[in-house]
Amino acid sequence: MTVRPPQSLSPSFTRDSGLNLLEYELMSERADALGRHGLKVEKAIAALSVLEDAATTPDRREQLLNDAADAVWAFFIQREICGLRSNRDAVQRYGIPKEVMARLGIIRKL
């Protein structure tokens, strides 16, 4: 026989308490920020792939690689904030090149 505690004693996110509403808003903001960072990664990877098709200077290539690495680094940090620890699926989904992955977290001279 199973005993279930009364509904009034069990914690629930459906109740409109201040803490639950705040947690909901925080989760919503985290998800929104993750989506924005994902769009930045897509944009940086697309600019890098367009570069591969056209002949450009090595300095421009370096700049695009650095921009893509910065976008991916920020995206990975946001994923960790959201509780997503493994980045393998993101690397596959966004098609992040190995050149970009090798530059993650590097501090460059200005």
DSSP file with accessible surface (Angstrom, degrees, kcal/mol):
  #  RESIDUE AA STRUCTURE BP1 BP2  ACC     N-H-->O    O-->H-N    N-H-->O    O-->H-N    TCO  KAPPA ALPHA  PHI   PSI    X-CA   Y-CA   Z-CA
    1    1 A M              0   0  223      0, 0.0     2,-0.4     0, 0.0     0, 0.0   0.000 360.0 360.0 360.0 134.7    0.0    0.0    0.0
    2    2 A T        -     0   0  139      2,-0.0     2,-0.5     0, 0.0     0, 0.0  -0.832 360.0-151.3-102.9 139.8    1.4    3.4   -0.9
    3    3 A V        -     0   0  123     -2,-0.4     0, 0.0     0, 0.0     0, 0.0  -0.932   9.3-163.0-112.4 129.3    0.8    6.5    1.2
    4    4 A R        -     0   0  188     -2,-0.5     3,-0.1     1,-0.0    -2,-0.0  -0.924  21.4-119.6-112.5 134.1    0.7    9.8   -0.5
    5    5 A P        -     0   0   78      0, 0.0     5,-0.1     0, 0.0    -1,-0.0  -0.314  44.8 -86.2 -67.8 155.3    1.2   13.1    1.5
    6    6 A P    >>  -     0   0   74      0, 0.0     3,-1.4     0, 0.0     4,-0.9  -0.265  34.3-119.3 -59.2 148.6   -1.7   15.5    1.3
    7    7 A Q  T 34 S+     0   0  120      1,-0.3     3,-0.4     2,-0.2     0, 0.0   0.818 111.7  62.6 -60.2 -31.1   -1.7   17.9   -1.6
    8    8 A S  T 34 S+     0   0   93      1,-0.2    -1,-0.3     3,-0.0     0, 0.0   0.747 106.5  44.8 -69.8 -20.4   -1.5   20.9    0.7
    9    9 A L  T <4 S+     0   0  131     -3,-1.4    -1,-0.2     2,-0.1    -2,-0.2   0.613  92.8  92.9 -97.2 -15.5    1.9   19.7    2.1
   10   10 A S  S  < S-     0   0   33     -4,-0.9     2,-0.1    -3,-0.4     0, 0.0  -0.621  80.8-116.0 -84.7 137.1    3.6   18.8   -1.2
   11   11 A P        +     0   0  126      0, 0.0     2,-0.3     0, 0.0    -2,-0.1  -0.462  39.9 178.4 -69.3 142.0    5.7   21.4   -2.9
   12   12 A S    >   -     0   0   36     -2,-0.1     3,-0.6     1,-0.1     8,-0.1  -0.999  36.8-147.6-147.0 142.0    4.4   22.5   -6.3
   13   13 A F  T 3  S+     0   0  152     -2,-0.3    11,-0.1     1,-0.2    -1,-0.1   0.492  93.8  75.2 -85.2  -2.3    5.4   25.0   -8.9
   14   14 A T  T 3  S+     0   0  118      2,-0.1    -1,-0.2    -3,-0.0     2,-0.2   0.685  75.1  93.6 -83.0 -16.6    1.7   25.5   -9.8
   15   15 A R  S <  S-     0   0  106     -3,-0.6     2,-1.4     1,-0.1     5,-0.1  -0.479  82.3-124.4 -75.4 148.0    1.1   27.6   -6.7
   16   16 A D        +     0   0  140     -2,-0.2     2,-0.2     4,-0.1    -1,-0.1  -0.399  54.9 145.7 -92.5  60.8    1.5   31.4   -7.1
   17   17 A S     >  -     0   0   49     -2,-1.4     4,-2.1     1,-0.1     5,-0.2  -0.612  60.3-114.4 -91.0 159.8    4.1   32.0   -4.4
   18   18 A G  H  > S+     0   0   59     -2,-0.2     4,-2.2     1,-0.2     5,-0.2   0.893 114.3  51.9 -61.4 -39.0    6.7   34.7   -4.9
   19   19 A L  H  > S+     0   0  126      1,-0.2     4,-2.6     2,-0.2    -1,-0.2   0.922 109.7  48.3 -66.9 -43.2    9.5   32.2   -5.0
   20   20 A N  H  > S+     0   0   29      2,-0.2     4,-2.2     1,-0.2    -1,-0.2   0.897 112.3  48.9 -65.4 -40.5    8.0   30.0   -7.7
   21   21 A L  H  X S+     0   0   89     -4,-2.1     4,-2.2     2,-0.2    -1,-0.2   0.909 112.1  49.1 -66.4 -39.0    7.2   33.0   -9.8
   22   22 A L  H  X S+     0   0  101     -4,-2.2     4,-2.6    -5,-0.2    -2,-0.2   0.927 110.8  49.6 -65.4 -44.7   10.7   34.3   -9.5
   23   23 A E  H  X S+     0   0   63     -4,-2.6     4,-2.5     1,-0.2     5,-0.2   0.905 109.9  51.9 -62.0 -39.6   12.2   30.9  -10.3
   24   24 A Y  H  X S+     0   0  147     -4,-2.2     4,-2.2     2,-0.2    -1,-0.2   0.926 110.6  47.8 -62.0 -44.2   10.0   30.7  -13.4
   25   25 A E  H  X S+     0   0  102     -4,-2.2     4,-2.4     2,-0.2    -2,-0.2   0.899 111.4  50.6 -64.5 -40.5   11.2   34.2  -14.5
   26   26 A L  H  X S+     0   0   73     -4,-2.6     4,-2.4     2,-0.2    -2,-0.2   0.917 110.4  48.6 -65.0 -42.3   14.8   33.3  -14.0
   27   27 A M  H  X S+     0   0   92     -4,-2.5     4,-2.3     1,-0.2    -2,-0.2   0.904 111.0  51.7 -63.0 -39.4   14.4   30.1  -16.0
   28   28 A S  H  X S+     0   0   54     -4,-2.2     4,-2.4    -5,-0.2    -2,-0.2   0.918 110.3  47.6 -63.4 -43.4   12.8   32.0  -18.7
   29   29 A E  H  X S+     0   0  105     -4,-2.4     4,-2.6     2,-0.2    -2,-0.2   0.891 110.7  52.0 -66.2 -39.1   15.6   34.6  -18.8
   30   30 A R  H  X S+     0   0   81     -4,-2.4     4,-2.3     2,-0.2    -2,-0.2   0.925 111.4  46.8 -63.0 -44.2   18.2   31.8  -18.9
   31   31 A A  H  X S+     0   0   62     -4,-2.3     4,-2.2     2,-0.2    -2,-0.2   0.907 112.3  50.0 -65.0 -40.5   16.5   30.2  -21.8
   32   32 A D  H  X S+     0   0   81     -4,-2.4     4,-2.3     2,-0.2    -2,-0.2   0.926 111.1  48.6 -64.4 -43.6   16.2   33.4  -23.7
   33   33 A A  H  X S+     0   0   12     -4,-2.6     4,-2.5     2,-0.2    -2,-0.2   0.901 109.6  53.1 -63.9 -38.4   19.8   34.3  -23.2
   34   34 A L  H  X S+     0   0   33     -4,-2.3     4,-2.2     1,-0.2    -1,-0.2   0.919 109.0  49.5 -63.0 -41.0   20.8   30.8  -24.4
   35   35 A G  H  X S+     0   0   41     -4,-2.2     4,-2.1     2,-0.2    -2,-0.2   0.908 110.1  50.3 -64.3 -41.5   18.8   31.3  -27.5
   36   36 A R  H  X S+     0   0  115     -4,-2.3     4,-1.9     1,-0.2    -2,-0.2   0.920 111.4  48.3 -63.4 -41.7   20.4   34.7  -28.2
   37   37 A H  H  X S+     0   0   39     -4,-2.5     4,-2.1     1,-0.2    -1,-0.2   0.881 108.4  55.0 -66.5 -36.8   23.9   33.2  -27.7
   38   38 A G  H  X S+     0   0    1     -4,-2.2     4,-2.4     1,-0.2    -1,-0.2   0.898 106.6  50.7 -61.9 -39.8   22.9   30.3  -30.1
   39   39 A L  H  X S+     0   0  109     -4,-2.1     4,-2.4     1,-0.2    -1,-0.2   0.890 108.3  52.4 -65.6 -36.9   22.0   32.9  -32.8
   40   40 A K  H  X S+     0   0  120     -4,-1.9     4,-2.5     2,-0.2    -1,-0.2   0.897 109.4  49.7 -64.9 -39.1   25.3   34.6  -32.3
   41   41 A V  H  X S+     0   0    0     -4,-2.1     4,-2.8    30,-0.2     5,-0.3   0.937 110.3  50.1 -64.7 -45.5   27.1   31.3  -32.8
   42   42 A E  H  X S+     0   0   78     -4,-2.4     4,-2.4     1,-0.2    -2,-0.2   0.920 112.0  48.3 -58.1 -43.7   25.1   30.6  -36.0
   43   43 A K  H  X S+     0   0  165     -4,-2.4     4,-2.3     2,-0.2    -1,-0.2   0.918 112.9  47.0 -64.6 -43.7   25.9   34.0  -37.3
   44   44 A A  H  X S+     0   0   18     -4,-2.5     4,-2.0     2,-0.2    -2,-0.2   0.909 113.4  47.7 -66.5 -40.8   29.6   33.7  -36.6
   45   45 A I  H  X S+     0   0   22     -4,-2.8     4,-2.5     2,-0.2    -1,-0.2   0.894 111.4  51.7 -68.1 -37.3   29.9   30.2  -38.1
   46   46 A A  H  X S+     0   0   49     -4,-2.4     4,-2.3    -5,-0.3     5,-0.2   0.921 109.3  49.5 -64.9 -41.9   28.0   31.3  -41.2
   47   47 A A  H  X S+     0   0   40     -4,-2.3     4,-1.7     1,-0.2    -1,-0.2   0.901 112.0  49.5 -63.9 -36.1   30.4   34.2  -41.6
   48   48 A L  H  X S+     0   0    5     -4,-2.0     4,-1.6     2,-0.2    -2,-0.2   0.899 110.3  49.2 -70.1 -39.0   33.3   31.8  -41.3
   49   49 A S  H  X S+     0   0   62     -4,-2.5     4,-1.0     2,-0.2    -2,-0.2   0.860 109.1  52.2 -70.9 -33.2   31.8   29.4  -43.8
   50   50 A V  H  X S+     0   0   94     -4,-2.3     4,-1.5     1,-0.2     3,-0.5   0.892 106.6  55.6 -65.3 -36.9   31.2   32.2  -46.3
   51   51 A L  H  < S+     0   0   12     -4,-1.7    -2,-0.2     1,-0.2    -1,-0.2   0.877 100.4  58.2 -62.4 -38.7   34.9   33.2  -45.8
   52   52 A E  H  < S+     0   0  106     -4,-1.6    -1,-0.2     1,-0.2    -2,-0.2   0.831 106.6  49.2 -61.5 -32.0   36.0   29.6  -46.8
   53   53 A D  H  < S+     0   0  143     -4,-1.0     2,-0.3    -3,-0.5    -1,-0.2   0.838 109.7  56.1 -77.2 -33.8   34.2   30.0  -50.1
   54   54 A A  S  < S-     0   0   54     -4,-1.5     2,-0.6    -3,-0.1     0, 0.0  -0.709  89.2-111.8-102.8 152.4   35.8   33.4  -51.0
   55   55 A A        +     0   0  108     -2,-0.3     2,-0.3     0, 0.0    -3,-0.1  -0.713  51.0 160.1 -82.5 118.7   39.4   34.4  -51.2
   56   56 A T        -     0   0   70     -2,-0.6    -5,-0.0    -5,-0.2     0, 0.0  -0.850  42.6 -81.4-132.9 173.6   40.2   36.8  -48.3
   57   57 A T     >  -     0   0   84     -2,-0.3     4,-1.9     1,-0.1     5,-0.1  -0.350  35.2-119.9 -74.7 154.3   43.2   38.0  -46.4
   58   58 A P  H  > S+     0   0  100      0, 0.0     4,-2.4     0, 0.0     5,-0.2   0.848 113.7  57.6 -62.8 -32.3   44.7   36.0  -43.6
   59   59 A D  H  > S+     0   0  134      2,-0.2     4,-2.2     1,-0.2     5,-0.1   0.903 106.0  48.6 -64.7 -40.7   44.0   38.8  -41.2
   60   60 A R  H  > S+     0   0  125      2,-0.2     4,-2.4     1,-0.2    -1,-0.2   0.908 110.8  51.2 -65.4 -39.8   40.3   38.7  -42.0
   61   61 A R  H  X S+     0   0   62     -4,-1.9     4,-2.5     2,-0.2    -2,-0.2   0.925 109.7  49.9 -62.5 -44.7   40.3   35.0  -41.5
   62   62 A E  H  X S+     0   0   83     -4,-2.4     4,-2.5     1,-0.2    -1,-0.2   0.911 110.3  50.7 -60.5 -42.7   42.0   35.3  -38.1
   63   63 A Q  H  X S+     0   0   89     -4,-2.2     4,-2.6     1,-0.2    -2,-0.2   0.921 111.6  46.8 -63.6 -43.0   39.4   38.0  -37.0
   64   64 A L  H  X S+     0   0   16     -4,-2.4     4,-2.5     2,-0.2    -1,-0.2   0.886 112.0  50.9 -67.7 -38.0   36.5   35.8  -38.0
   65   65 A L  H  X S+     0   0    1     -4,-2.5     4,-2.5     2,-0.2    -2,-0.2   0.923 112.1  47.3 -63.8 -42.0   38.0   32.8  -36.3
   66   66 A N  H  X S+     0   0   23     -4,-2.5     4,-2.4     2,-0.2    -2,-0.2   0.910 112.1  49.6 -65.8 -41.5   38.5   34.8  -33.1
   67   67 A D  H  X S+     0   0   69     -4,-2.6     4,-2.2     2,-0.2    -2,-0.2   0.915 112.3  47.9 -63.0 -42.5   34.9   36.2  -33.3
   68   68 A A  H  X S+     0   0    0     -4,-2.5     4,-2.7     2,-0.2     5,-0.2   0.918 111.0  51.1 -65.1 -41.1   33.5   32.7  -33.7
   69   69 A A  H  X S+     0   0    1     -4,-2.5     4,-2.6     1,-0.2    36,-0.2   0.908 110.3  49.3 -63.8 -40.3   35.6   31.4  -30.8
   70   70 A D  H  X S+     0   0   76     -4,-2.4     4,-2.3     2,-0.2    -1,-0.2   0.911 112.2  47.9 -64.8 -41.5   34.4   34.2  -28.6
   71   71 A A  H  X S+     0   0   18     -4,-2.2     4,-2.1     2,-0.2   -30,-0.2   0.923 113.9  46.4 -65.1 -43.0   30.7   33.6  -29.5
   72   72 A V  H  X S+     0   0    0     -4,-2.7     4,-2.7     2,-0.2     5,-0.2   0.909 110.9  52.9 -67.5 -39.7   31.1   29.8  -28.9
   73   73 A W  H  X S+     0   0  120     -4,-2.6     4,-2.1    -5,-0.2    -2,-0.2   0.940 111.1  45.9 -60.0 -47.0   32.8   30.4  -25.6
   74   74 A A  H  X S+     0   0   34     -4,-2.3     4,-2.3     1,-0.2    -1,-0.2   0.894 112.2  52.5 -64.0 -37.8   30.0   32.6  -24.4
   75   75 A F  H  X S+     0   0    4     -4,-2.1     4,-2.4     2,-0.2    -2,-0.2   0.923 108.5  49.6 -63.7 -44.0   27.5   30.1  -25.6
   76   76 A F  H  X S+     0   0   12     -4,-2.7     4,-2.1     2,-0.2    -1,-0.2   0.891 110.1  50.9 -64.6 -38.6   29.1   27.3  -23.7
   77   77 A I  H  X S+     0   0   74     -4,-2.1     4,-2.1    -5,-0.2    -1,-0.2   0.935 110.3  49.3 -64.0 -42.8   29.2   29.3  -20.5
   78   78 A Q  H  X S+     0   0   26     -4,-2.3     4,-1.8     1,-0.2    -2,-0.2   0.892 108.2  54.3 -64.6 -36.9   25.5   30.1  -20.9
   79   79 A R  H  <>S+     0   0   18     -4,-2.4     5,-2.7     1,-0.2     4,-0.3   0.912 107.9  49.8 -61.8 -41.6   24.8   26.4  -21.5
   80   80 A E  H ><5S+     0   0   99     -4,-2.1     3,-1.2     1,-0.2    -1,-0.2   0.885 106.8  54.6 -65.4 -37.3   26.6   25.6  -18.2
   81   81 A I  H 3<5S+     0   0   95     -4,-2.1    -1,-0.2     1,-0.3    -2,-0.2   0.883 107.4  51.3 -61.6 -35.4   24.5   28.2  -16.4
   82   82 A C  T 3<5S-     0   0   43     -4,-1.8    -1,-0.3    -5,-0.2    -2,-0.2   0.499 125.3-104.4 -80.3  -3.8   21.4   26.5  -17.7
   83   83 A G  T < 5S+     0   0   44     -3,-1.2     2,-0.9    -4,-0.3    -3,-0.2   0.548  78.7 133.3  94.7   7.8   22.7   23.2  -16.4
   84   84 A L      < +     0   0   73     -5,-2.7    -1,-0.2    -6,-0.2    -2,-0.1  -0.811  24.9 172.8 -94.6 106.6   23.7   21.7  -19.7
   85   85 A R        +     0   0  171     -2,-0.9     2,-0.4    -3,-0.1    -1,-0.2   0.855  53.5  71.1 -86.8 -37.9   27.2   20.2  -19.0
   86   86 A S        -     0   0   64      1,-0.1     4,-0.2    -7,-0.1     3,-0.1  -0.683  51.8-174.7 -87.0 133.9   28.0   18.4  -22.2
   87   87 A N     >  +     0   0   34     -2,-0.4     4,-2.4     1,-0.1     5,-0.2   0.367  59.8  98.0-106.3   3.8   28.7   20.4  -25.3
   88   88 A R  H  > S+     0   0  197      1,-0.2     4,-2.1     2,-0.2     5,-0.2   0.907  84.0  49.0 -59.1 -44.8   29.0   17.6  -27.8
   89   89 A D  H  > S+     0   0   87      1,-0.2     4,-2.8     2,-0.2    -1,-0.2   0.889 111.4  49.9 -64.8 -36.3   25.5   18.0  -29.1
   90   90 A A  H  > S+     0   0    2      2,-0.2     4,-2.6    -4,-0.2     5,-0.2   0.903 108.5  52.6 -68.7 -39.0   25.9   21.7  -29.5
   91   91 A V  H  X>S+     0   0   37     -4,-2.4     5,-1.6     1,-0.2     4,-0.9   0.926 115.0  42.0 -62.8 -41.8   29.2   21.2  -31.5
   92   92 A Q  H  <5S+     0   0  162     -4,-2.1    -2,-0.2    -5,-0.2    -1,-0.2   0.920 114.7  50.0 -70.1 -43.8   27.4   18.8  -33.8
   93   93 A R  H  <5S+     0   0  163     -4,-2.8    -2,-0.2     1,-0.2    -3,-0.2   0.916 119.7  35.0 -64.3 -43.7   24.2   20.8  -34.2
   94   94 A Y  H  <5S-     0   0   43     -4,-2.6    -1,-0.2    -5,-0.2    -2,-0.2   0.557 103.3-127.7 -89.1  -8.6   26.0   24.1  -35.0
   95   95 A G  T  <5 -     0   0   48     -4,-0.9    -3,-0.2    -5,-0.2    -4,-0.1   0.929  33.1-168.6  63.8  46.6   28.8   22.5  -37.0
   96   96 A I      < -     0   0   11     -5,-1.6    -1,-0.2    -6,-0.2    -2,-0.0  -0.546  18.4-125.5 -73.8 122.0   31.5   24.2  -35.0
   97   97 A P     >  -     0   0   41      0, 0.0     4,-2.1     0, 0.0     3,-0.5  -0.248  13.1-119.7 -67.2 156.3   34.9   23.7  -36.7
   98   98 A K  H  > S+     0   0  188      1,-0.2     4,-2.2     2,-0.2     5,-0.2   0.829 112.9  62.1 -65.2 -31.4   37.8   22.3  -34.9
   99   99 A E  H  > S+     0   0   85      1,-0.2     4,-0.5     2,-0.2    -1,-0.2   0.883 106.6  45.0 -60.5 -39.1   39.8   25.5  -35.6
  100  100 A V  H >4 S+     0   0    0     -3,-0.5     3,-1.2     2,-0.2     4,-0.4   0.915 110.8  53.1 -71.0 -42.9   37.2   27.4  -33.5
  101  101 A M  H >< S+     0   0   63     -4,-2.1     3,-1.1     1,-0.3    -2,-0.2   0.870 103.9  57.4 -61.4 -34.0   37.2   24.8  -30.8
  102  102 A A  H 3< S+     0   0   77     -4,-2.2    -1,-0.3     1,-0.2    -2,-0.2   0.730 105.8  51.3 -69.4 -20.3   41.0   25.0  -30.4
  103  103 A R  T X< S+     0   0   48     -3,-1.2     3,-1.7    -4,-0.5    -1,-0.2   0.420  77.8 129.1 -97.5   1.3   40.7   28.8  -29.8
  104  104 A L  T <  S+     0   0   34     -3,-1.1     3,-0.1    -4,-0.4   -34,-0.1  -0.346  78.9   5.1 -63.2 130.7   38.1   28.6  -27.0
  105  105 A G  T 3  S+     0   0   38      1,-0.3     2,-0.3   -36,-0.2    -1,-0.2   0.478  89.0 144.1  79.4   3.1   39.1   30.6  -23.9
  106  106 A I    <   -     0   0   86     -3,-1.7     2,-0.6     1,-0.0    -1,-0.3  -0.580  44.2-141.5 -77.4 133.8   42.2   32.1  -25.3
  107  107 A I        -     0   0  165     -2,-0.3     2,-0.3    -3,-0.1    -1,-0.0  -0.863  21.8-158.9 -96.2 119.6   43.0   35.6  -24.2
  108  108 A R        -     0   0   70     -2,-0.6     2,-0.2     1,-0.1     0, 0.0  -0.705  20.1-107.4-100.2 152.2   44.4   37.6  -27.1
  109  109 A K              0   0  210     -2,-0.3    -1,-0.1     1,-0.1     0, 0.0  -0.487 360.0 360.0 -72.6 143.9   46.5   40.7  -27.0
  110  110 A L              0   0  220     -2,-0.2    -1,-0.1     0, 0.0     0, 0.0  -0.459 360.0 360.0 -90.8 360.0   44.6   43.8  -28.1
